[in-house]
Amino acid sequence: MRPMHKVRIIVPMAHEHSSQPTLSRSSDRKEISAAADLEPESWATVLAPRLAQFAAVARHEHVTRAAQQLGMPQSTLSRAMVRLELDLGVALFARQGRTVSLTPAGRGFLASVERALAEVERSAESVRADADPEGGRVAFGFLHTLGTETVPGLLRTFRADHPRVQFTLVQGYGEAMLERLRAGELDLCLTSPVPDAPDLVTRRLDEQRLRLVVPEGHRLAGRKRVRLAEAANELFVTLEPGYGLRRITDALCAEAGFTPRIAFEGEEAETLRGLVAAGLGVALLPPPTVPRPGVSELTVTAQRAVREIGVAWLGGHPDTPPVAAFKKFLIGRRGHLLPA
């Protein structure tokens, strides 16, 4: 285990004892009884300040040497150990002057304390590493349809100037990512439609034209452009309710004067393209990364068929340096976020 940092810890002085206290006094028994009545959630508050002190005394088996390591008076450390035993209601040390040895209960307690202190140290180092302006970590969410080309290109460009920044990447649909933003699981997310919520901060970055995708051999397949109203009698394949693209599809169809008849609902845009290629319906979709055989993709001329893409984050929360840098980078891509 690495050497402990020197700390100054103020120990409550309400229970003064002589330099050689014991656990046999009636007043001590009353304190032990009071400690036993603590609510379970109180133990962390009571014990946490003394755990590192206990571990130091246990390792050195000598109060004076442990006090020197911790940078605190020997008498203060002695009182803190007695108070720890009183709070727990059990003897942790067998004492011979300033030399001590662990009791069986003390050895069992030490194993748990060392695990807890190691976890605290790992957590502290992790938090500090995540805030490292040259390294650190960004939890970044994005739509499935942006995962094939857009996001990899963004990360490649950003990491050219920030090679040590690490990313936790989460793909999902809009509502699920906003829930994870609010839960603190994501720092930023690219989503569509751009949300309008009082607890979120958003910036519109780009827009993407949607196409009416029809099977080869379809009555509209030979066309390059189409009015959405011309598809009013078609069966549609769409994403499931809750997906941003589904809300956009429903809204555009409503503007065109009809409610789409849904034949199939899915979770992936490319799955929908496959259903269209199989002749199972038509779909409003963003352009594919790679052209898919078996379908024709038509420009929609009436009802401006686009989806806005923006970045969102939780308001009122300070950014770590790597999150702030990546946010600035994304906002700087406004108007050319998507591949040409």
Secondary structure as UniProt FT lines:
FT   HELIX           26..36
FT   TURN            40..41
FT   HELIX           42..60
FT   HELIX           63..70
FT   HELIX           74..88
FT   STRAND          93..96
FT   TURN            97..98
FT   STRAND          99..102
FT   HELIX           104..130
FT   TURN            133..134
FT   STRAND          137..143
FT   HELIX           144..146
FT   TURN            147..149
FT   HELIX           150..161
FT   TURN            163..164
FT   STRAND          166..172
FT   HELIX           174..182
FT   TURN            183..184
FT   STRAND          188..191
FT   TURN            198..199
FT   STRAND          200..209
FT   STRAND          211..215
FT   TURN            216..217
FT   TURN            219..222
FT   STRAND          225..227
FT   HELIX           228..231
FT   TURN            232..233
FT   STRAND          235..239
FT   TURN            241..242
FT   HELIX           244..255
FT   TURN            256..257
FT   STRAND          261..266
FT   HELIX           269..277
FT   TURN            278..279
FT   STRAND          282..285
FT   TURN            293..294
FT   STRAND          295..302
FT   STRAND          306..314
FT   TURN            315..316
FT   HELIX           321..332
FT   TURN            333..335
//
